[in-house]
Amino acid sequence: MPTSDAINEREAMLREKIKKFLRCDAFKKYPLGTNNDSAVQYDIVNTHFVAESITDNPDDWKLAFANICSYVKPGGKLVMAAMKHSNAWKNGEQKFPATYITEHDLVERLIENGFRYEDIIMETFPADQEDYKEVIFCCGIKNL
């Protein structure tokens, strides 16, 4: 069980290392907007429950996923989590749409967006949720 001191130490370390959080619209070609340098790419892009949880349309999911991937620089990593086999998800009493995806779908999209098959690591774990029973955790490295 972590102690308060250990939690505070981890928080301080994260605050020192994480430089900024950015909001985006994954449906736009430049999700960070036109005020940002559209060519900027990052060593690590961390996205959890985004592309599959903002639409139930597979084509829109592919677009959002590609837009997110465009921010990973060559040799950089995409770290993500996604709901598996979900058509919706719930927050309180409100339901939101979701795209039904599998591990195979993620691998296809990663390769399509320039990630190396041999550098994709993926694990699926149970989730105790009403609308989805598993979560896919994934990390991929983009081609140089």
C-alpha positions as CSV (number, residue, x, y, z in Angstrom):
1,M,0.0,0.0,0.0
2,P,1.5,3.3,-1.0
3,T,2.2,5.8,1.7
4,S,1.3,9.5,1.6
5,D,5.0,10.4,1.3
6,A,5.4,8.0,-1.7
7,I,2.3,9.5,-3.4
8,N,3.6,13.1,-2.8
9,E,7.0,12.1,-4.1
10,R,5.5,10.6,-7.3
11,E,3.3,13.6,-7.8
12,A,6.3,16.0,-7.5
13,M,8.3,13.8,-10.0
14,L,5.5,13.8,-12.5
15,R,5.0,17.6,-12.2
16,E,8.7,18.1,-13.0
17,K,8.7,15.8,-16.0
18,I,5.4,16.5,-17.7
19,K,5.8,19.8,-19.5
20,K,2.2,20.4,-20.6
21,F,-1.2,18.9,-21.3
22,L,-2.9,19.8,-24.5
23,R,-6.6,19.7,-25.4
24,C,-7.5,18.7,-28.9
25,D,-10.4,17.8,-31.3
26,A,-9.5,14.4,-32.7
27,F,-11.8,14.8,-35.7
28,K,-9.8,17.8,-37.1
29,K,-6.8,17.2,-39.4
30,Y,-4.8,19.3,-36.9
31,P,-6.3,18.2,-33.6
32,L,-4.4,20.8,-31.6
33,G,-5.9,23.6,-33.8
34,T,-4.4,26.2,-36.1
35,N,-2.8,28.2,-33.3
36,N,-0.3,25.5,-32.9
37,D,2.4,24.5,-35.2
38,S,0.6,21.9,-37.4
39,A,3.9,20.0,-38.1
40,V,4.7,19.5,-34.4
41,Q,5.3,15.9,-33.4
42,Y,6.0,14.3,-30.0
43,D,8.3,11.6,-28.7
44,I,5.3,10.1,-26.8
45,V,1.6,10.6,-27.4
46,N,-0.6,9.2,-24.6
47,T,-4.3,8.7,-25.4
48,H,-6.7,6.7,-23.3
49,F,-10.3,6.0,-24.3
50,V,-10.4,8.8,-26.9
51,A,-10.9,7.7,-30.6
52,E,-13.3,4.8,-29.9
53,S,-15.3,6.7,-27.2
54,I,-16.2,9.8,-29.3
55,T,-18.1,8.1,-32.1
56,D,-19.9,4.9,-33.0
57,N,-19.0,5.3,-36.7
58,P,-16.0,3.2,-37.7
59,D,-14.9,5.6,-40.5
60,D,-14.9,8.5,-38.0
61,W,-13.0,6.3,-35.5
62,K,-10.3,5.7,-38.2
63,L,-10.1,9.4,-39.0
64,A,-9.7,10.4,-35.3
65,F,-7.2,7.6,-34.8
66,A,-5.1,8.7,-37.8
67,N,-5.2,12.3,-36.6
68,I,-3.9,11.3,-33.2
69,C,-1.2,9.2,-34.7
70,S,-0.1,12.1,-36.9
71,Y,1.4,13.7,-33.7
72,V,3.8,10.8,-33.0
73,K,7.2,11.6,-34.5
74,P,9.1,8.9,-36.4
75,G,10.7,6.7,-33.8
76,G,8.2,8.0,-31.2
77,K,5.7,6.0,-29.2
78,L,1.9,5.9,-29.0
79,V,0.7,4.7,-25.6
80,M,-3.0,4.0,-25.4
81,A,-5.9,2.2,-23.8
82,A,-9.2,1.5,-25.5
83,M,-12.5,-0.2,-24.8
84,K,-12.9,-3.6,-26.5
85,H,-16.2,-4.7,-27.9
86,S,-18.2,-1.6,-26.9
87,N,-21.0,0.2,-28.7
88,A,-21.5,2.7,-25.8
89,W,-20.1,3.8,-22.4
90,K,-21.7,5.3,-19.4
91,N,-20.8,8.3,-17.2
92,G,-23.3,8.4,-14.4
93,E,-26.7,7.9,-16.0
94,Q,-25.7,9.4,-19.4
95,K,-24.6,7.1,-22.2
96,F,-22.2,8.0,-25.0
97,P,-21.5,6.3,-28.3
98,A,-18.5,4.1,-28.9
99,T,-16.9,2.3,-31.8
100,Y,-16.8,-1.5,-31.6
101,I,-13.1,-2.4,-31.9
102,T,-10.8,-5.4,-31.3
103,E,-7.1,-5.9,-31.0
104,H,-7.0,-6.7,-34.7
105,D,-8.6,-3.4,-35.6
106,L,-6.0,-1.5,-33.5
107,V,-3.1,-3.4,-35.1
108,E,-4.5,-2.7,-38.6
109,R,-4.8,1.1,-37.8
110,L,-1.4,1.3,-36.3
111,I,0.3,-0.3,-39.3
112,E,-1.8,1.9,-41.6
113,N,-0.6,4.9,-39.7
114,G,3.1,4.1,-39.9
115,F,3.8,1.9,-36.9
116,R,6.0,-1.2,-37.0
117,Y,4.2,-4.4,-36.5
118,E,7.1,-5.9,-34.6
119,D,7.1,-3.0,-32.1
120,I,3.5,-3.2,-31.2
121,I,2.9,-4.5,-27.7
122,M,-0.7,-5.2,-26.7
123,E,-2.4,-6.7,-23.7
124,T,-6.1,-7.1,-22.9
125,F,-7.5,-7.0,-19.4
126,P,-10.9,-7.5,-17.8
127,A,-12.9,-4.4,-17.1
128,D,-15.8,-4.3,-14.6
129,Q,-18.0,-2.0,-16.7
130,E,-21.6,-2.3,-17.8
131,D,-21.0,-1.5,-21.5
132,Y,-17.6,-3.2,-22.0
133,K,-15.9,-6.1,-20.3
134,E,-12.3,-5.7,-21.5
135,V,-9.7,-2.9,-22.0
136,I,-6.9,-3.1,-24.6
137,F,-3.6,-1.6,-23.5
138,C,-1.2,-0.9,-26.4
139,C,2.1,0.7,-27.2
140,G,3.5,1.1,-30.6
141,I,6.6,2.7,-32.2
142,K,6.3,4.7,-35.4
143,N,8.6,3.9,-38.3
144,L,11.6,6.1,-38.8
